[in-house]
Amino acid sequence: MNFTNEPQLVTRFNNEIAKFWQQGLFESFLGQKNIRINHAAFSSPENQRCIILVPGRMESYLKFKELTYDLFHQGYDVFIIDHRGQGLSGRILVNPHKGHIEKFQYYVDDLSHFIENIVIPHCKDKPSSLKPYLLAHSMGGAISARYLQQSTNTIQAAVLSSPMLGFNSGGIPKILLSSLVNVYWQLNQWIGKTPWYYIGQKKFTLSTFEKNNLTQSSLRFQQFMQLYQSKPDIQLGGVTIQWLIESMTALENIFLDIKKITTPLIVLQSGEDKIIENKAQNNFCQQLHAFSKQSCPKGEPTIISGALHELFFEQDKYRNKALETAMGWFQQHEEKY
């Protein structure tokens, strides 16, 4: 499989990828609470399959140009959604830097509308008649897990990359963390006029490569930092207490409803992830495999040893392995409707 590599990236990004991006279809719909949900699509009559990209927190589809280009040239029509409150989609609060959500279910509802009203009608016109595939990252993995638990017959196969299934609490016991979050939330309800940032969270600031915990590819890191700098509308800061409470509840529900996931699924685990909790991914795969032998082979994630959180923005040796594993999983699941 041929994917863009780092020596090619600068030239290709400014030429082939830039030209490719111009052929995209960029539209929006109104989601819950009349929040605008932006999305993008890249299609060709020659492509026989469809894939949905579900980004993580803070991300916009503008960040995924290289990945979209590579997937398109693997024979997929590509569909990407910007979650509410981030990217180019409508913001929820007056302060656009606060990562906020009223109900985690709204993320799921937006994804459901996108898939069932925009993606699937397009994919059914393909001669292969395959359902769309799904590739989700980080928070997008949690959103997708909840979607798959609520819509069990719409996706051909799924890959969750570094999914947010548990938080890295920095050594704080989960019971203590939960109590702290709830106390802080109550204070916010009593004396705050707007949702507060969670403790230690703040507005968006540009990071340096040396301090980042996302990728070991300095080139890909600099590219998406330049994107955020040049497109201030997509900048997003830390999370609110409400976002954290809603997300913690969603993660509990993912495990409570784990047997409802019937779509063939694997987890790609970043071996050196410092953003989310890998132990939660291990538990997820073990429990899911017990109910669905077709998912998480051997009851384990597929570990990309040595990689940081952003597998598709990592150095080539990690990125290629992640992409080859994902493409191989999709190719194993090509039965028609």
C-alpha positions as CSV (number, residue, x, y, z in Angstrom):
1,M,0.0,0.0,0.0
2,N,1.3,3.4,-0.9
3,F,0.7,6.3,1.5
4,T,2.2,9.8,1.6
5,N,5.5,9.7,3.4
6,E,7.4,12.5,5.2
7,P,10.0,13.2,2.4
8,Q,7.1,13.7,-0.1
9,L,4.8,15.6,2.2
10,V,5.7,19.2,1.7
11,T,5.8,19.0,-2.1
12,R,2.7,16.9,-2.3
13,F,0.8,19.0,0.3
14,N,1.3,22.2,-1.7
15,N,0.6,20.5,-5.1
16,E,-1.4,17.3,-5.4
17,I,-3.1,17.4,-2.1
18,A,-4.0,21.1,-2.5
19,K,-5.5,20.4,-6.0
20,F,-7.3,17.3,-4.7
21,W,-8.9,19.3,-1.8
22,Q,-10.5,21.7,-4.2
23,Q,-12.7,19.0,-5.6
24,G,-14.3,18.5,-2.2
25,L,-18.0,19.1,-1.4
26,F,-18.3,21.3,1.7
27,E,-21.8,21.5,3.2
28,S,-23.6,21.7,6.6
29,F,-26.8,20.8,8.3
30,L,-28.5,21.9,11.5
31,G,-28.1,19.5,14.4
32,Q,-29.7,19.4,17.8
33,K,-30.4,22.8,19.3
34,N,-29.9,24.3,15.8
35,I,-26.1,24.1,15.9
36,R,-24.6,24.1,12.5
37,I,-22.7,20.9,11.7
38,N,-20.1,21.3,8.9
39,H,-18.9,18.3,6.8
40,A,-16.9,17.5,3.8
41,A,-17.0,14.8,1.1
42,F,-14.6,13.6,-1.6
43,S,-15.9,11.2,-4.2
44,S,-15.2,9.6,-7.6
45,P,-17.2,7.2,-9.8
46,E,-14.1,5.0,-9.8
47,N,-14.1,4.5,-6.0
48,Q,-16.1,1.4,-5.0
49,R,-16.2,1.9,-1.2
50,C,-17.0,4.7,1.3
51,I,-15.3,5.6,4.5
52,I,-16.4,8.0,7.3
53,L,-13.7,9.8,9.3
54,V,-14.8,10.8,12.8
55,P,-12.2,13.3,14.3
56,G,-11.1,13.7,17.9
57,R,-11.6,16.7,20.2
58,M,-10.2,20.0,19.0
59,E,-9.9,18.7,15.4
60,S,-11.4,20.0,12.2
61,Y,-11.6,18.2,8.9
62,L,-9.1,20.8,7.6
63,K,-6.5,18.9,9.6
64,F,-7.2,15.7,7.7
65,K,-6.1,16.6,4.2
66,E,-3.2,14.2,3.9
67,L,-5.2,11.3,5.4
68,T,-8.2,12.1,3.2
69,Y,-6.0,12.1,0.1
70,D,-4.4,8.8,1.0
71,L,-7.7,7.1,1.7
72,F,-9.3,8.4,-1.5
73,H,-6.4,6.9,-3.4
74,Q,-7.0,3.6,-1.7
75,G,-10.4,3.5,-3.5
76,Y,-12.6,5.1,-0.9
77,D,-15.0,8.0,-1.2
78,V,-14.3,10.0,2.0
79,F,-16.8,11.7,4.3
80,I,-15.7,13.8,7.3
81,I,-17.7,15.6,10.0
82,D,-16.7,18.5,12.2
83,H,-18.3,18.0,15.7
84,R,-20.4,20.6,17.2
85,G,-18.5,23.2,19.2
86,Q,-15.3,22.7,17.3
87,G,-13.7,22.9,13.8
88,L,-15.8,24.9,11.4
89,S,-19.1,23.8,13.0
90,G,-21.1,26.1,15.2
91,R,-19.9,26.9,18.7
92,I,-22.1,26.4,21.7
93,L,-20.8,29.2,24.0
94,V,-20.1,32.8,23.6
95,N,-16.4,32.0,24.4
96,P,-15.5,29.9,21.3
97,H,-12.4,28.5,23.0
98,K,-14.3,26.5,25.6
99,G,-14.7,22.9,24.7
100,H,-18.3,22.4,25.8
101,I,-21.2,20.0,25.3
102,E,-24.7,20.1,26.8
103,K,-25.3,16.4,26.2
104,F,-22.8,13.9,24.9
105,Q,-25.7,12.3,23.0
106,Y,-25.8,15.4,20.7
107,Y,-22.5,14.3,19.2
108,V,-24.0,10.9,18.6
109,D,-27.1,12.4,17.1
110,D,-25.1,14.6,14.7
111,L,-23.0,11.6,13.6
112,S,-26.2,9.6,13.1
113,H,-27.8,12.2,10.9
114,F,-24.6,12.6,8.9
115,I,-24.3,8.9,8.2
116,E,-27.9,8.0,7.6
117,N,-29.0,11.1,5.6
118,I,-25.8,12.0,3.7
119,V,-23.3,9.1,3.6
120,I,-25.5,6.0,3.2
121,P,-27.7,7.4,0.4
122,H,-24.5,8.2,-1.6
123,C,-22.9,4.8,-0.8
124,K,-26.0,2.8,-1.9
125,D,-25.4,4.1,-5.4
126,K,-22.0,2.4,-5.6
127,P,-21.9,-0.8,-7.7
128,S,-20.4,-2.7,-4.8
129,S,-23.4,-1.9,-2.5
130,L,-21.1,-2.0,0.5
131,K,-22.1,-0.2,3.7
132,P,-19.7,2.6,4.6
133,Y,-16.6,1.9,6.7
134,L,-15.8,4.0,9.8
135,L,-12.4,5.2,11.0
136,A,-12.6,7.2,14.2
137,H,-9.9,8.9,16.4
138,S,-9.8,9.6,20.2
139,M,-13.1,11.4,21.2
140,G,-14.4,10.4,17.8
141,G,-13.9,6.8,19.0
142,A,-16.2,7.3,22.0
143,I,-18.8,9.0,19.8
144,S,-18.6,6.2,17.3
145,A,-18.9,3.5,20.0
146,R,-22.1,5.0,21.2
147,Y,-23.4,5.4,17.6
148,L,-22.6,1.7,16.9
149,Q,-24.5,0.7,20.1
150,Q,-27.6,2.7,18.9
151,S,-27.4,1.9,15.1
152,T,-26.4,-1.7,14.7
153,N,-26.7,-2.3,11.0
154,T,-25.3,0.7,9.1
155,I,-21.5,0.3,9.2
156,Q,-19.6,-2.4,7.3
157,A,-16.6,-2.5,9.7
158,A,-15.0,0.0,12.1
159,V,-11.5,1.0,13.4
160,L,-11.1,3.1,16.5
161,S,-7.8,4.8,16.7
162,S,-6.5,5.8,20.1
163,P,-10.2,5.9,21.3
164,M,-11.1,7.9,24.3
165,L,-12.5,5.1,26.5
166,G,-10.9,6.2,29.7
167,F,-9.1,9.4,30.9
168,N,-5.5,9.7,31.9
169,S,-6.1,11.1,35.4
170,G,-2.5,11.6,36.2
171,G,-2.5,9.1,39.1
172,I,-5.6,10.6,40.8
173,P,-7.9,7.7,41.9
174,K,-11.1,7.6,39.7
175,I,-13.4,7.8,42.8
176,L,-11.6,11.0,44.0
177,L,-11.6,12.4,40.5
178,S,-15.3,11.8,40.1
179,S,-16.0,13.5,43.4
180,L,-13.8,16.5,42.6
181,V,-15.5,17.0,39.2
182,N,-19.0,16.8,40.8
183,V,-18.2,19.3,43.5
184,Y,-16.7,21.7,41.0
185,W,-19.7,21.3,38.8
186,Q,-22.1,22.1,41.7
187,L,-20.1,25.2,42.5
188,N,-20.4,26.2,38.8
189,Q,-24.2,25.7,39.0
190,W,-24.5,27.8,42.2
191,I,-22.3,30.8,41.5
192,G,-21.3,30.7,37.8
193,K,-23.2,32.5,35.1
194,T,-21.5,30.5,32.3
195,P,-19.9,27.1,32.2
196,W,-16.4,27.1,33.7
197,Y,-13.3,25.5,32.4
198,Y,-12.3,22.5,34.3
199,I,-9.4,22.9,36.7
200,G,-6.2,23.7,34.8
201,Q,-7.9,24.1,31.4
202,K,-7.6,27.4,29.4
203,K,-8.0,29.0,26.0
204,F,-6.1,27.7,22.9
205,T,-2.4,28.3,22.8
206,L,0.1,27.2,20.2
207,S,2.3,24.4,21.5
208,T,5.9,23.6,20.7
209,F,7.0,20.3,19.2
210,E,9.3,19.6,22.2
211,K,6.4,19.8,24.6
212,N,3.8,18.0,22.6
213,N,2.4,14.5,23.5
214,L,0.7,14.0,20.2
215,T,3.3,13.0,17.6
216,Q,7.0,12.4,17.0
217,S,6.8,13.7,13.5
218,S,8.0,17.3,13.6
219,L,6.9,17.9,10.1
220,R,3.3,16.8,10.6
221,F,3.2,18.6,13.9
222,Q,4.3,21.9,12.4
223,Q,1.8,21.5,9.6
224,F,-1.2,21.3,11.9
225,M,0.1,24.0,14.2
226,Q,0.4,26.3,11.1
227,L,-3.1,25.3,10.2
228,Y,-4.5,26.4,13.7
229,Q,-2.4,29.6,13.5
230,S,-3.7,30.5,10.0
231,K,-7.3,29.5,10.7
232,P,-8.2,31.0,14.1
233,D,-11.8,30.1,13.7
234,I,-11.0,26.4,14.3
235,Q,-8.9,27.0,17.4
236,L,-10.3,25.3,20.6
237,G,-9.1,25.4,24.1
238,G,-9.6,23.2,27.1
239,V,-12.8,21.5,28.3
240,T,-15.6,22.7,30.6
241,I,-16.7,20.8,33.7
242,Q,-20.0,20.0,31.9
243,W,-18.0,18.5,29.0
244,L,-16.1,16.3,31.4
245,I,-19.1,15.1,33.3
246,E,-21.0,14.3,30.1
247,S,-18.0,12.5,28.7
248,M,-17.4,10.4,31.8
249,T,-21.1,9.4,31.8
250,A,-20.8,8.4,28.1
251,L,-17.8,6.2,28.8
252,E,-19.7,4.4,31.5
253,N,-22.5,3.8,29.1
254,I,-20.1,2.4,26.5
255,F,-19.1,-0.3,28.9
256,L,-22.6,-0.9,30.2
257,D,-23.9,-1.4,26.6
258,I,-20.9,-3.1,25.2
259,K,-22.8,-6.1,24.0
260,K,-24.9,-3.9,21.7
261,I,-21.9,-3.4,19.4
262,T,-22.3,-5.9,16.6
263,T,-20.3,-4.2,13.9
264,P,-16.9,-5.9,13.3
265,L,-14.4,-3.6,15.1
266,I,-10.8,-3.3,16.1
267,V,-8.9,-0.8,18.3
268,L,-5.6,0.7,17.3
269,Q,-3.7,1.5,20.5
270,S,-0.8,4.0,20.6
271,G,1.8,2.2,22.6
272,E,3.1,5.4,24.3
273,D,-0.1,7.3,24.5
274,K,0.0,10.0,27.2
275,I,-3.4,11.6,26.4
276,I,-5.9,8.8,27.2
277,E,-5.9,5.6,29.3
278,N,-4.7,2.5,27.4
279,K,-5.9,0.2,30.2
280,A,-9.5,1.2,29.4
281,Q,-9.0,0.2,25.7
282,N,-7.6,-3.2,27.0
283,N,-10.8,-3.7,29.1
284,F,-13.0,-2.6,26.2
285,C,-11.5,-5.1,23.8
286,Q,-11.5,-8.0,26.4
287,Q,-15.2,-7.4,27.2
288,L,-16.3,-6.8,23.6
289,H,-14.6,-9.9,22.3
290,A,-16.4,-12.0,24.9
291,F,-19.7,-10.9,23.4
292,S,-18.6,-10.6,19.7
293,K,-15.7,-12.9,18.6
294,Q,-15.4,-11.0,15.3
295,S,-14.2,-7.9,17.1
296,C,-10.9,-7.2,18.8
297,P,-9.1,-10.5,17.7
298,K,-7.8,-12.3,20.8
299,G,-9.6,-9.8,22.9
300,E,-6.9,-7.2,22.6
301,P,-6.2,-3.9,20.9
302,T,-3.7,-3.8,18.0
303,I,-0.8,-2.0,19.6
304,I,1.3,0.4,17.5
305,S,4.4,0.1,19.8
306,G,6.3,3.3,20.3
307,A,3.6,5.6,18.9
308,L,2.1,8.7,20.5
309,H,-1.6,9.6,20.4
310,E,-2.0,10.9,16.9
311,L,-1.4,7.7,14.9
312,F,-2.3,9.3,11.5
313,F,0.0,12.2,12.1
314,E,2.9,10.2,13.5
315,Q,6.2,9.3,11.9
316,D,5.9,7.1,8.8
317,K,6.9,3.9,10.6
318,Y,3.9,4.2,13.0
319,R,1.5,5.9,10.6
320,N,2.0,3.3,7.9
321,K,1.5,0.4,10.3
322,A,-1.7,2.0,11.6
323,L,-3.1,2.6,8.1
324,E,-2.1,-0.8,6.8
325,T,-3.8,-2.5,9.7
326,A,-7.0,-0.4,9.2
327,M,-7.1,-1.1,5.5
328,G,-6.5,-4.8,6.1
329,W,-9.4,-4.9,8.5
330,F,-11.7,-3.2,6.1
331,Q,-10.7,-5.6,3.3
332,Q,-11.5,-8.5,5.5
333,H,-15.1,-7.3,5.7
334,E,-16.4,-6.8,2.2
335,E,-19.7,-8.8,2.2
336,K,-22.4,-6.8,0.4
337,Y,-25.7,-5.6,1.9
